Amino acid sequence: MLGALSATGETYRELIEAWRRWNRSDLPGRGNPVVPRLADTLLDHASDFTAALSSITTKTYDAADREDVVSELVAWLMSGLPVGQHAQGRRVKRADILNAGWVATQLLLRSSDSDQAARLGAINDLVAKSLDDLDFCRLWRKGVKTLHGAGDGLGPASERGTDGQAEAIEDSSHDAGAGGGVLTEPEIIRRLRLGDEVAEIERPDSQAIVVSPRTTLVVSGAAMDVRLGREFITFQRTSTESFSAMRLDQEPREMQVAVEKDWGGAFVLHPGQLVLASTLEYLRLPGDLTAQVITRSSYGRLGLLSATAVQVQPRFVGCLTLELANLGQMPLTLVPGERIAQLVFTRAHPASGPVPSKYELPTGPQFSRVRQDPDLAVLRSMERFRVNPESLHVTGKGLLTSANEVGSPSQLPGGMEGGLITLSLVARPALAVAPSETVVAPWN
């Protein structure tokens, strides 16, 4: 684009006017009031901008040469997946990802998808995730080169199910569909390789495991390691006495705050502290697999626990949210990029179809959405029918009186010292008792 803008002043003006016309259209997302003002500014200073752009010596982006790469990346984004580090046998560039995101956005804007707004948001998140993965892998390669001079620093080939795996694992005698149980290294790697093609992934009966990025992936024995992402959600102290999902005036985010660390940074987890984190890897499981998240034993021995949400459902798509708790006595320093947990895959029979989720295509840790549980509306309605213990009290031995003067006092049968009494109450609006409800109250 820089090359086109700096070519001639006429080309510059044509591009600005095309942008202005694009913004005038009636398609969703257009009509931004800032665009006309920016366009006027750019046109008023056209000569200054073109002169400045002409002086830039950075190598220009050859869109025609990268068209096949961008087309493949668009297919990945439209499938709800971040892009990998390579496409069409070539290394992916930042400009490729940005252009693929723009093309995918235009395709969605021109579509009649009823869920267009949500999908546009997902594309934006996937582009951001792809750029973040690219940065991590670039820094990883630099670190490895500094320490080892070559290779990827992941150890022997038998431990790696990555893009850079040195030697293919031949397993022609393996029956991929036989039996159940836990998947071992050859089968995990076979399924990872199935995830190299978008067409294979989108088949209803696909067995592919998709993981991005795969540059630093480690598969060993019967597990696949996952790394710590750089986004966290911590819990903060508030003046709220307690949180109740039943209350409409409370939000989980009132007691949580998002924290982001740079690659190479660190997060300190104190004893007794719980934090929400996520995996660096973005996953897509097929319908015939489920997975368990297990803390790596090296970290478990230090007191770190991957708490609560350890089950990954079939057809899950996204980064896994990890609930990390420090059960030890010493603060733990967690470094984004560390191999912090493992996934153990198990066959699910029969294969599961798509299951709606509150957490669609997450690219980092997710705030609790417990307020979206459909059960809560029913539970709130049930509150109207419960008996308020404070609405009744006992005065004297064997005498039950309503605090709101419901009916007249009732004397227990003579000689009754304890047990249960049954009252038939006619409730008034002040009482949380349904009309003609039978209440069983303790008598002591």
C-alpha positions in Angstrom: 0.0 0.0 0.0 2.9 2.4 0.8 4.2 1.8 -2.7 0.8 2.6 -4.3 0.4 5.8 -2.2 3.8 7.1 -3.1 3.6 6.3 -6.8 1.8 9.5 -7.9 -0.3 12.1 -6.3 -3.2 11.0 -8.5 -3.1 7.5 -7.2 -3.1 8.8 -3.6 -6.2 10.9 -4.3 -8.0 8.0 -5.9 -7.4 5.8 -2.9 -8.6 8.4 -0.5 -11.8 9.0 -2.5 -12.4 5.3 -2.7 -12.2 5.1 1.1 -14.6 7.9 1.3 -17.1 6.2 -1.0 -16.7 2.9 0.9 -17.7 4.7 4.1 -20.8 6.1 2.5 -22.3 2.7 1.7 -25.3 1.3 3.7 -23.5 -1.9 4.7 -23.1 -2.6 8.5 -20.0 -1.1 10.0 -20.0 1.9 7.6 -21.0 5.5 8.0 -18.2 6.4 10.5 -18.4 10.2 11.0 -14.6 10.4 11.5 -13.8 9.1 8.0 -14.8 12.3 6.0 -12.7 14.5 8.3 -9.7 12.2 8.0 -10.1 12.1 4.2 -10.3 15.9 4.0 -7.1 16.1 6.1 -5.3 13.6 4.0 -6.3 15.3 0.7 -5.4 18.8 2.0 -1.9 17.6 2.8 -1.6 15.2 -0.2 1.8 16.6 -1.4 3.3 16.4 2.1 2.1 12.8 2.6 3.2 11.5 -0.8 6.7 13.1 -0.4 7.1 11.5 3.0 5.9 8.1 1.8 8.3 8.3 -1.2 11.2 8.7 1.2 10.4 5.5 3.0 13.0 2.8 2.2 11.2 -0.1 3.8 10.6 -3.0 1.4 7.0 -2.7 0.1 4.5 -5.4 0.4 3.9 -7.3 -2.9 0.2 -8.1 -2.7 0.2 -10.1 -5.9 3.0 -12.3 -4.8 1.4 -13.0 -1.4 -2.1 -13.5 -2.8 -2.1 -17.3 -2.4 -0.8 -17.0 1.2 -3.5 -14.5 2.1 -6.2 -16.7 0.5 -5.2 -19.6 2.7 -5.2 -17.5 5.8 -8.6 -16.2 5.0 -9.9 -19.8 4.9 -8.5 -20.4 8.4 -10.0 -17.3 9.8 -13.4 -18.0 8.3 -13.3 -21.5 9.9 -12.9 -19.8 13.3 -9.2 -20.6 13.7 -6.1 -18.4 14.0 -3.6 -18.7 11.2 -0.4 -20.8 11.5 3.2 -19.8 11.0 3.4 -21.1 7.4 1.0 -21.1 4.4 1.6 -22.4 0.9 5.0 -23.5 2.0 6.0 -19.9 3.0 6.5 -18.2 6.3 3.6 -16.0 7.2 4.2 -12.2 7.7 2.3 -9.7 9.8 1.0 -8.0 6.7 -0.4 -11.3 5.5 -2.4 -11.7 8.7 -3.7 -8.1 8.6 -4.7 -8.4 4.9 -6.4 -11.7 5.6 -8.3 -10.2 8.4 -9.5 -7.3 6.2 -10.6 -9.7 3.4 -12.4 -11.9 5.9 -14.2 -8.9 7.4 -15.3 -7.8 3.9 -16.6 -11.2 3.1 -18.7 -11.2 6.3 -20.0 -7.7 5.7 -21.3 -8.7 2.3 -22.9 -11.9 3.6 -26.4 -12.3 5.0 -25.1 -14.2 8.1 -27.7 -13.7 10.9 -24.8 -13.9 13.4 -22.7 -11.3 11.5 -21.8 -9.1 14.5 -20.5 -12.0 16.6 -18.5 -13.4 13.7 -17.0 -10.0 13.0 -15.9 -9.8 16.6 -14.4 -13.3 16.4 -12.4 -12.4 13.3 -11.0 -9.4 15.1 -10.0 -11.6 18.1 -8.5 -14.3 15.8 -6.4 -11.7 13.9 -5.1 -10.4 17.3 -4.3 -13.9 18.5 -2.5 -14.7 15.2 -0.3 -11.6 15.5 0.4 -12.5 19.1 1.4 -16.1 18.2 3.7 -14.7 15.5 5.5 -12.5 18.0 5.9 -15.4 20.4 7.3 -17.7 17.8 9.6 -15.0 16.5 11.0 -14.4 20.0 11.2 -18.2 20.6 13.3 -18.7 17.5 15.6 -15.9 18.5 16.1 -17.3 22.0 16.8 -20.8 20.6 19.3 -19.4 18.1 21.1 -17.5 20.8 21.4 -20.6 23.0 21.7 -23.5 20.5 22.6 -21.9 17.2 20.0 -24.0 15.3 17.0 -26.2 15.8 14.0 -25.4 17.9 15.2 -26.2 21.4 12.5 -28.8 22.0 14.6 -31.9 22.6 14.5 -35.2 20.7 12.2 -35.6 17.7 10.3 -38.4 19.5 9.0 -35.7 21.9 7.7 -33.4 19.2 4.5 -33.2 17.3 5.3 -29.9 15.7 5.7 -28.3 12.3 9.4 -28.8 12.6 9.4 -32.5 13.4 12.5 -34.0 12.0 11.3 -37.5 11.3 7.8 -38.7 10.4 6.3 -41.4 12.6 5.2 -44.2 10.3 2.4 -46.2 11.7 0.7 -47.9 8.7 -0.5 -50.8 10.9 -2.3 -48.6 13.3 -6.1 -48.8 13.2 -7.2 -45.2 13.9 -10.7 -46.2 14.6 -10.2 -49.2 16.8 -11.1 -49.3 20.5 -11.3 -46.5 23.1 -9.1 -45.3 25.9 -6.4 -42.7 26.0 -4.5 -41.6 22.8 -0.8 -42.1 22.7 1.9 -40.2 20.9 1.6 -41.8 17.4 -2.2 -41.2 17.3 -2.0 -37.7 18.7 0.6 -36.8 16.0 -1.5 -38.4 13.2 -4.5 -36.4 14.2 -2.4 -33.2 14.4 -1.2 -33.7 10.8 -4.9 -34.1 9.7 -5.3 -30.5 11.0 -3.0 -29.1 8.3 -5.8 -28.8 5.8 -8.9 -26.7 6.2 -10.9 -29.0 4.0 -10.2 -31.9 6.3 -11.0 -30.0 9.4 -14.4 -29.0 8.1 -15.5 -32.5 7.4 -18.3 -33.6 9.8 -16.5 -36.8 10.6 -13.0 -35.2 10.8 -10.6 -36.7 13.4 -8.2 -33.8 13.2 -6.8 -32.1 16.3 -6.0 -28.4 15.4 -3.4 -26.6 17.6 -2.0 -23.1 16.9 0.8 -22.3 17.2 2.5 -25.7 16.7 6.1 -24.4 16.4 6.7 -25.1 20.1 4.4 -28.0 20.6 5.6 -31.0 22.7 3.9 -34.4 22.5 5.3 -37.2 24.6 3.9 -40.5 25.8 0.2 -40.1 26.2 -0.1 -36.3 26.6 0.4 -33.0 24.8 1.9 -30.2 26.8 0.3 -26.8 26.7 1.9 -23.4 27.5 0.8 -20.5 29.6 -0.6 -17.5 27.7 0.2 -13.9 28.7 -3.3 -12.8 29.8 -4.7 -13.2 33.3 -7.8 -12.5 35.3 -7.2 -11.8 39.0 -9.6 -11.4 41.9 -9.7 -8.1 43.8 -11.1 -7.2 47.1 -14.4 -5.2 47.1 -16.9 -3.8 49.5 -19.4 -6.4 48.4 -20.4 -8.7 51.3 -20.7 -11.7 49.0 -21.4 -12.5 45.3 -24.7 -14.1 44.3 -25.5 -15.0 40.7 -29.2 -14.7 41.7 -28.8 -10.9 42.2 -29.4 -8.8 39.0 -27.4 -5.9 40.4 -24.2 -7.9 40.7 -21.7 -8.8 38.0 -18.7 -11.2 38.3 -16.5 -8.6 36.7 -17.0 -6.3 39.7 -14.6 -8.6 41.7 -12.2 -9.5 38.8 -9.7 -7.5 36.7 -7.8 -8.4 33.5 -4.0 -8.3 33.6 -1.7 -8.6 30.6 2.0 -9.4 30.6 4.6 -9.1 27.9 6.4 -12.1 26.5 9.4 -12.4 28.7 7.5 -10.9 31.6 6.3 -12.8 34.8 3.2 -13.1 37.0 3.6 -13.9 40.7 1.0 -16.2 42.2 0.8 -15.9 46.0 -0.1 -18.7 48.4 -3.8 -19.2 48.5 -4.4 -17.1 45.4 -6.5 -18.2 42.5 -6.0 -16.7 39.0 -7.6 -17.3 35.7 -5.1 -17.8 32.9 -5.3 -19.4 29.5 -3.3 -21.7 27.2 -1.1 -20.1 24.6 -2.4 -22.8 22.2 -5.7 -22.3 20.4 -7.4 -25.8 20.1 -10.1 -27.4 18.1 -11.1 -30.9 19.1 -13.0 -33.3 16.8 -16.4 -34.8 17.8 -14.9 -38.2 18.8 -12.4 -36.8 21.4 -12.5 -35.3 24.9 -9.6 -34.2 26.9 -8.5 -33.7 30.5 -6.3 -30.8 31.7 -3.6 -32.0 34.1 -1.0 -29.9 35.9 2.5 -30.9 34.9 4.0 -32.8 37.8 7.0 -30.5 38.0 4.7 -27.6 38.9 2.4 -29.7 41.0 5.3 -30.6 43.2 5.7 -26.8 43.9 2.1 -26.5 45.0 0.5 -25.3 41.7 -2.9 -26.8 40.9 -4.9 -26.4 37.7 -8.2 -26.3 39.6 -11.8 -27.0 38.7 -12.4 -26.9 35.0 -10.3 -29.8 33.8 -12.8 -31.3 31.3 -12.5 -30.3 27.6 -15.7 -31.2 25.7 -15.7 -32.7 22.2 -15.7 -30.1 19.4 -14.3 -27.4 21.8 -12.7 -24.5 19.9 -10.5 -21.8 21.5 -7.9 -21.2 24.1 -8.5 -23.1 27.3 -9.1 -21.1 30.5 -7.0 -22.4 33.3 -7.9 -21.9 37.0 -4.5 -21.8 38.7 -4.2 -22.0 42.4 -1.1 -21.9 44.6 -1.5 -24.4 47.4 2.0 -24.1 48.6 3.6 -21.8 51.1 5.9 -19.8 48.7 4.9 -17.4 46.0 5.3 -18.9 42.5 6.6 -16.9 39.5 4.7 -17.9 36.4 6.3 -17.0 33.0 4.1 -16.8 29.9 5.2 -19.4 27.5 6.1 -22.0 30.1 4.8 -25.5 29.6 2.4 -25.5 32.6 -0.1 -28.3 31.9 -0.8 -31.3 29.8 -3.8 -32.5 27.8 -4.7 -36.2 27.9 -7.0 -37.2 25.0 -9.7 -39.9 25.3 -12.0 -41.2 22.6 -15.7 -40.4 23.0 -18.2 -42.8 21.7 -20.4 -42.1 19.8 -19.0 -38.9 18.4 -20.6 -35.7 19.7 -22.3 -33.1 17.5 -21.8 -29.3 18.0 -22.9 -28.1 21.5 -23.7 -24.4 22.1 -21.5 -22.7 24.7 -21.5 -19.5 26.6 -17.8 -19.2 25.8 -17.5 -19.1 22.0 -14.0 -19.0 20.3 -12.1 -17.7 23.4 -8.6 -16.3 22.6 -7.7 -15.8 26.3 -9.1 -16.3 29.8 -12.8 -15.6 30.0 -14.7 -13.8 32.8 -17.4 -15.9 34.4 -20.7 -15.8 32.6 -22.7 -17.6 35.3 -25.3 -14.9 35.0 -26.3 -16.4 31.6 -27.3 -19.7 33.1 -31.0 -20.3 32.1 -31.7 -22.0 35.5 -31.3 -18.7 37.3 -34.6 -17.2 36.1 -36.4 -20.3 37.5 -34.6 -20.1 40.8 -35.4 -16.4 41.1 -39.1 -17.1 40.5 -38.9 -19.8 43.2 -37.9 -17.2 45.8 -41.5 -15.9 45.7 -42.8 -19.2 47.1 -40.3 -19.8 49.9 -41.3 -19.3 53.6 -39.4 -16.5 55.3 -38.3 -17.9 58.7 -38.4 -14.3 60.1 -42.1 -14.0 59.3 -43.0 -16.4 62.2 -41.9 -16.6 65.8 -42.9 -18.4 69.0 -44.2 -16.6 72.1 -44.6 -18.7 75.2 -44.7 -22.4 75.6 -46.7 -24.1 72.9 -48.0 -20.9 71.4 -47.2 -20.0 67.7 -47.9 -16.5 66.6 -47.4 -15.0 63.1 -45.2 -11.9 63.0 -47.5 -10.4 60.5 -50.7 -11.4 62.4 -51.8 -14.1 60.0 -54.9 -15.7 61.4 -55.2 -16.0 65.2 -52.7 -17.6 67.6 -53.0 -21.4 67.8 -52.6 -23.3 71.1 -50.9 -26.7 70.8 -52.7 -29.7 72.2 -52.1 -30.0 75.9 -49.0 -31.9 77.0 -47.3 -31.5 73.6 -43.7 -30.6 74.4 -41.9 -30.9 71.0 -42.1 -32.2 67.5 -43.6 -30.8 64.3 -46.8 -28.8 63.9 -48.6 -28.3 60.6 -50.3 -24.9 60.0 -52.5 -24.0 57.1 -51.7 -20.3 56.5 -53.6 -17.8 54.3 -50.7 -15.5 53.2 -50.9 -11.8 52.8 -48.6 -9.9 50.4 -46.1 -9.1 53.1 -45.3 -12.8 53.6 -43.2 -15.0 51.3 -45.7 -17.8 51.5 -48.0 -19.0 48.6 -51.7 -18.7 49.2 -53.1 -21.6 51.2 -49.6 -23.1 51.4 -49.1 -25.8 54.0 -46.1 -25.0 56.1 -44.3 -27.5 58.3 -42.5 -25.7 61.1 -40.2 -27.1 63.9 -41.5 -26.9 67.4 -39.2 -26.9 70.4 
